[in-house]
Amino acid sequence: MAKSDHAEFIAFSRRIMRALSTRLGQADPEDLAEMIELSRTLDSAIGAAVRAQRANGFSWTEIAAPLGISRQAAQQRWGKLVDKDDDK
């Protein structure tokens, strides 16, 4: 998949999230719980992407650099997820 394909998909996802926040701004407060669950889903998806990048040979330095964080910070945040998969 080309990088531009990813950029378009990410932009689409951002538009959806902005629209959702507008809709939830007019909804019952209990509906906010659904957006919180989306946040958890996104965190899980990020972890899965990091695991896949590590499985495909990317170093912690390569993963961390575009995020503007150190190799150590990336490994501290997602390393346990990757290590857990390595134990299987």
C-alpha positions as CSV (number, residue, x, y, z in Angstrom):
1,M,0.0,0.0,0.0
2,A,1.4,3.4,-1.0
3,K,2.1,6.0,1.7
4,S,-0.5,8.3,0.1
5,D,-3.1,5.6,0.7
6,H,-2.3,5.7,4.4
7,A,-2.5,9.5,4.5
8,E,-5.9,9.5,2.8
9,F,-7.2,6.9,5.2
10,I,-5.9,8.7,8.2
11,A,-7.4,12.0,7.1
12,F,-10.8,10.2,6.6
13,S,-10.5,8.8,10.1
14,R,-9.8,12.2,11.5
15,R,-12.9,13.6,9.7
16,I,-15.0,10.9,11.2
17,M,-13.7,11.5,14.7
18,R,-14.4,15.3,14.4
19,A,-17.9,14.6,13.2
20,L,-18.5,12.1,16.1
21,S,-17.3,14.7,18.6
22,T,-19.8,17.2,17.2
23,R,-22.6,14.7,17.4
24,L,-21.7,13.6,20.9
25,G,-21.6,17.3,21.9
26,Q,-25.3,17.3,21.4
27,A,-26.0,13.8,22.8
28,D,-26.6,12.5,26.3
29,P,-23.5,12.5,28.6
30,E,-23.8,8.7,28.8
31,D,-23.0,8.5,25.1
32,L,-19.5,9.8,25.8
33,A,-18.7,6.4,27.1
34,E,-18.8,5.1,23.5
35,M,-16.1,7.6,22.5
36,I,-14.0,6.5,25.4
37,E,-14.3,3.0,24.2
38,L,-13.1,4.2,20.7
39,S,-10.1,5.6,22.4
40,R,-9.3,2.2,23.9
41,T,-9.8,0.6,20.5
42,L,-7.4,3.1,19.0
43,D,-4.8,2.4,21.6
44,S,-5.1,-1.3,20.9
45,A,-4.8,-0.7,17.2
46,I,-1.6,1.4,17.7
47,G,-0.2,-1.4,19.8
48,A,-1.0,-3.9,17.1
49,A,0.7,-1.7,14.5
50,V,3.8,-1.4,16.6
51,R,3.9,-5.2,17.1
52,A,3.5,-5.7,13.4
53,Q,6.3,-3.2,12.6
54,R,8.6,-4.9,15.1
55,A,7.7,-8.3,13.5
56,N,8.6,-6.8,10.1
57,G,12.1,-5.9,11.3
58,F,11.7,-2.2,12.3
59,S,13.9,-1.1,15.2
60,W,12.6,0.8,18.2
61,T,14.6,3.8,16.9
62,E,12.9,3.6,13.5
63,I,9.5,3.4,15.2
64,A,10.2,6.2,17.7
65,A,11.8,8.8,15.3
66,P,8.7,9.9,13.4
67,L,6.8,10.1,16.7
68,G,9.3,12.5,18.2
69,I,10.1,10.3,21.1
70,S,13.2,8.3,22.1
71,R,13.8,4.7,21.4
72,Q,13.6,4.1,25.1
73,A,10.2,5.8,25.4
74,A,8.8,3.8,22.5
75,Q,10.1,0.5,24.0
76,Q,8.8,1.5,27.4
77,R,5.3,2.2,26.1
78,W,4.9,-0.8,23.7
79,G,7.7,-3.2,24.6
80,K,5.7,-5.3,27.0
81,L,3.1,-5.9,24.2
82,V,5.8,-7.0,21.8
83,D,7.6,-9.1,24.4
84,K,4.3,-10.8,25.3
85,D,3.9,-11.8,21.6
86,D,7.5,-13.0,21.5
87,D,6.9,-15.4,24.3
88,K,4.2,-17.3,22.3
